[in-house]
Amino acid sequence: MSVDRATPPHGGTQDSPLPATTDEATDQTPGDETPNEAPDGEAGAALVEFLGTAVLLLVPLVYLVLTLAQVQAGTFAAEGAVREAGRALVTAEDSGTGLARAEAATGIALADQGFDDVPAADVLGVRCSADPCLSPGASVELRARLEVPLPFVPAALRDWVPLAVPVEASQVVTVDEYAVARP
């Protein structure tokens, strides 16, 4: 009389401790070399799409960062120009020397932020509350207005269409009350 032995769920015989050597997911034996799928015509397309999308998104983002950095540099230049020009003006011996020192300080502040080609006289405006300007207790208002050009825009296009961001800063400085009146 023969006894039927049931095949265990792992695919081997009941006596063997190892499972059978078939790949249960594809039902292929280890020596079978036939591929599961036909070659795909779109292989590598995801990489091309990713690179194309990355370029389309990153180029405007980099340009935006460069533009914001240029505008921030213009803001620093305008703020530094009025602050230092005010100090130079109210500590001068006379109004003429003070204006020359204020323009020189404005030029230095502009050059510090990379605006070397902008004339300081075109940027700085001075208005005095008294005549002479350096009278004791008088106030001097300084205003700097700078046009910050957009990066990588040719000058010919800038002449045709205004492609600049205006930046303005102002400060009021008081002349020392106990100083001698200066012309």
C-alpha positions in Angstrom: 0.0 0.0 0.0 1.4 3.3 -1.0 0.9 6.5 1.0 0.3 9.8 -0.9 2.4 12.5 0.4 1.1 16.0 0.0 3.4 18.5 -1.6 4.2 21.3 0.9 3.4 24.9 0.0 7.1 25.8 -0.7 7.2 23.6 -3.8 9.7 20.9 -2.6 9.0 17.5 -1.3 8.0 16.8 2.2 11.4 15.3 2.9 13.5 18.1 1.3 14.2 21.1 3.5 14.9 23.5 0.5 12.2 25.1 -1.7 12.0 24.4 -5.4 14.1 26.5 -7.7 11.4 28.1 -9.7 10.7 31.8 -9.7 7.2 32.0 -8.4 6.6 35.6 -9.7 7.3 34.7 -13.4 7.1 30.9 -13.3 10.4 30.8 -15.1 13.2 28.4 -14.3 16.7 29.9 -13.6 18.1 28.9 -17.0 15.3 30.5 -19.1 16.7 33.6 -20.9 13.6 34.9 -22.5 12.8 38.5 -21.5 9.6 39.3 -19.7 8.7 42.4 -21.9 9.6 43.7 -25.3 12.1 46.7 -25.4 10.4 50.0 -24.8 10.8 52.8 -27.4 10.5 55.5 -24.7 13.5 54.3 -22.6 15.3 57.4 -21.2 12.5 59.8 -22.1 11.9 60.6 -18.4 15.5 61.9 -18.1 15.1 64.1 -21.1 11.8 65.4 -19.8 13.3 66.1 -16.4 16.2 68.0 -17.9 14.0 70.0 -20.2 11.6 70.9 -17.3 14.6 71.7 -15.0 16.0 74.1 -17.6 12.7 75.8 -18.2 12.2 76.3 -14.5 15.7 77.1 -13.3 16.7 79.7 -15.9 14.0 82.1 -15.0 14.6 81.4 -11.3 18.3 82.2 -11.6 17.5 85.4 -13.6 15.1 86.4 -10.8 17.7 85.9 -8.2 20.3 87.9 -10.2 17.7 90.7 -10.7 16.9 90.9 -7.0 20.5 90.9 -6.1 21.1 93.8 -8.5 18.2 95.8 -7.0 19.4 95.1 -3.5 22.9 96.3 -4.4 21.2 99.5 -5.8 19.3 99.9 -2.5 22.5 99.6 -0.5 24.2 102.1 -2.7 21.5 104.7 -2.4 21.2 104.3 1.4 25.0 104.4 1.8 25.2 107.4 -0.5 22.7 109.6 1.5 24.1 108.6 4.8 27.7 109.3 4.0 27.0 112.4 1.9 25.0 113.9 4.9 27.9 113.3 7.2 30.4 114.8 4.8 28.3 117.8 4.1 27.5 118.9 7.7 31.1 118.5 8.9 32.6 120.6 6.1 34.2 124.0 6.5 31.8 125.7 4.0 28.9 124.8 1.7 31.0 124.5 -1.5 33.5 122.1 0.1 30.6 120.2 1.7 28.8 119.7 -1.6 32.1 118.4 -3.2 32.7 116.1 -0.3 29.1 114.9 -0.5 29.5 114.1 -4.2 32.7 112.2 -3.5 31.1 110.2 -0.7 28.2 109.4 -3.1 30.7 108.2 -5.7 32.4 105.9 -3.2 29.1 104.4 -2.1 28.0 103.8 -5.7 31.4 102.2 -6.6 31.2 100.0 -3.5 28.1 98.3 -4.9 29.3 98.1 -8.5 27.7 101.2 -10.0 31.0 102.8 -11.2 29.6 104.2 -14.4 26.9 106.3 -12.7 27.9 109.9 -12.1 27.4 110.9 -8.4 26.1 114.4 -9.4 23.2 112.7 -11.3 22.2 110.6 -8.3 22.5 113.0 -5.3 20.1 115.9 -4.6 20.6 118.4 -1.7 18.0 120.8 -0.3 18.7 123.1 2.6 16.2 124.6 5.1 18.3 127.8 5.6 20.6 130.1 3.7 23.5 129.6 4.1 23.1 125.9 4.1 25.4 125.2 7.1 23.7 127.6 9.5 23.6 126.3 13.1 20.4 124.2 13.7 19.5 124.1 9.9 18.4 120.8 8.4 19.8 119.4 5.1 17.7 116.9 3.1 19.6 114.6 0.9 18.0 112.4 -1.7 19.6 109.7 -3.9 17.8 108.4 -6.9 19.3 105.5 -8.8 18.1 103.6 -11.9 19.2 100.0 -11.5 19.3 98.3 -14.9 18.1 94.7 -15.4 21.0 92.3 -15.8 21.9 91.0 -19.3 19.8 93.6 -21.1 21.7 95.3 -24.0 22.0 99.0 -23.8 20.3 99.5 -27.2 17.2 97.8 -25.9 17.3 99.9 -22.7 17.3 103.1 -24.8 14.1 101.9 -26.6 12.2 100.5 -23.6 12.8 101.5 -20.0 14.1 98.4 -18.4 15.4 99.6 -15.1 14.1 99.6 -11.5 14.2 103.1 -9.8 15.6 103.0 -6.3 15.4 106.1 -4.0 16.7 106.9 -0.5 16.5 110.1 1.5 17.8 111.4 4.8 17.6 114.6 6.8 20.7 115.7 8.6 20.8 118.5 11.2 23.7 120.9 11.3 25.3 121.3 14.8 23.4 124.0 16.8 26.5 125.1 18.6 28.7 125.5 15.6 29.7 128.8 14.0 27.7 129.8 11.0 29.5 128.6 7.8 29.0 130.1 4.3 
